[in-house]
Amino acid sequence: MSRTRIRVVERGPMLVNGPVEITMPDGSQVVSDRSVVALCMCKRSKIYPFCDTSHRARRERTPVAKAGRAAEDTVG
């Protein structure tokens, strides 16, 4: 029997080798037959418990990225 592989992505989803059956807190079952399933860790996803990349919108920009963006805004 093979082991289930799970990979936690920093500031991102948990990737689980599927198919999977997920039991939600209310007892309902959610099923995915995909070979890799991205599970939301931030609870911002509109398709929770699956990830829709909503976590990307909330990432704090690094000082370098902010400086680069400010320079782009003033050029023109």
MOBEL-V458520 format. One record per pair of residues at least 6 apart in sequence whose C-alpha atoms are under 7 Angstrom apart, sorted by the first residue. I is the first residue (numbers start at 1). J is the second residue. D is the distance in whole Angstrom. If there is no record, write none. Layout:
# MOBEL-V458520
I:J:D
I:J:D
This chain:
# MOBEL-V458520
4:17:6
5:16:6
5:17:5
6:14:7
6:15:6
6:16:4
6:17:6
7:14:6
7:15:5
7:16:7
8:14:4
8:15:6
12:41:7
12:55:6
13:38:6
13:39:5
13:40:5
13:41:5
13:51:6
14:38:6
14:39:5
14:40:7
14:41:7
15:36:6
15:37:6
15:38:5
15:39:6
16:36:6
16:37:5
16:38:6
17:35:6
17:36:4
17:37:6
18:33:6
18:34:6
18:35:5
18:36:5
18:37:6
19:32:6
19:33:4
19:34:5
19:35:6
20:31:6
20:32:5
20:33:7
21:29:7
21:30:6
21:31:4
21:32:7
22:29:6
22:30:5
22:31:6
23:29:5
23:30:6
38:50:6
38:51:5
39:49:6
39:50:4
39:51:5
40:48:6
40:49:6
40:50:5
40:51:4
42:55:7
44:54:6
44:55:7
45:51:6
45:52:5
45:54:6
46:52:7
